[in-house]
């Protein structure tokens, strides 16, 4: 079904169900009803799934078949928009499954619980239900992306909680599996997940394009539920695009302009003077600089922008409680510091899809691939930095630039960092 063969899968399961009835094999029939019910739910046929459960109830014997029926009821209720019933059925399925250790039922019940929480606007509870399902599939070596199709809901919940780094990391894992297998659902879902991350990062126009493509691809696969979810997200992206446009308009910037973000405090140490001088020397006049944070020397740097004739394209925002709002309106992070340990905001900006221009003496220079997910500069070379601003401006027209920035953040996410540290320690222990 996850490879776009809904009709063939449905016909095959119906044949197997007939065979089970002829043999009087209730357990086998229960397994087939489970597969058929989930197939219809992925295809968006909620009424067909409901009819199957009624049919299943009529033919089933009691006791050991109850967990599977309960978790299918939970998934049906979650997808049909009845979160209360979804949680009740999921709890019942989990409790009934535990004595017999029916792990599949427990995982699918957790997935239903997570979908219900997401629909209720409770992403924290959704992550608590969905993350263990994904982690279990990874640890158990379940490489079939559609076996437990939990990832798009998990990424959506993580994005709602602004845990962009983890969302990008698990999306990369799915994409790797899907590419190696040529898995249609996995490939489309990876695009949908990237769009959700882009939307959370404030890049709504980019997200809208990806979501429209994902919805179209899901429709061609016959996966109407995933298509509908993508279209709902597309509506959200359209609204966010208008909001991003309004935020940039408040700065005076237009859609075609490229906005560089600089975050303080410590304007002098972080290279604000070099940034202003390079902006003035750049050959492109639609480049903007947004400066966030308080600094005692902010008046001096504002005067420097006026003297350079670019005060209309440099905005000092003052104290900014949440830099993510600044990054959401910007296109690229600019940090031409001569020496800076490792600014906290660099990974956050990369995770939100902003490539970075940093000084070669900056600690963040160690994680960037020059010309791919960012650029390394010599802060005292004004003309060289100006050329990099122009290069970054051109690169912003290519969506792969943002993808490379997110991939860089993903490489240094919690999971990947833990793996590298574990490898180092094991190496030291001689294992």
Secondary structure, DSSP 4 states (H G I P E B T S, - for coil): -TTS-HHHHHHHHHHHHHHHHHHT-HHHHHHHHHHHHHHHHHTT-HHHHHHHHHHHHHH--SGGGHHHHHHHHHHHHHHHT-HHHHHHHHHHHHHHHHTTT-HHHHHHHHHHHHHHHHHTT-HHHHHHHHHHHHHHHHHTT---TTTT--HHHHHHHHHHTT-HHHHHHHHHHHHHHHHHHT-HHHHHHHHHHHHHHHHHTT-HHHHHHHHHHHHHHHHHHT-HHHHHHHHHHHHHHHHHHHHHHHHHHHHT--TTSEEEEEE-S-TTTTTHHHHHHHHHH-S-SSEEEEEES--TTHHHHHHHHHHTT-GGGEEEEES-S-HHHHHHH-SEEEE--SSBS--THHHHHHHTT-EEEEETTBGGGGT--BTTTEEEE-TT-HHHHHHHHHHHHHHTTSHHHHHHHHHHHHHTSHHHHHHHHHHHHHHHTT-
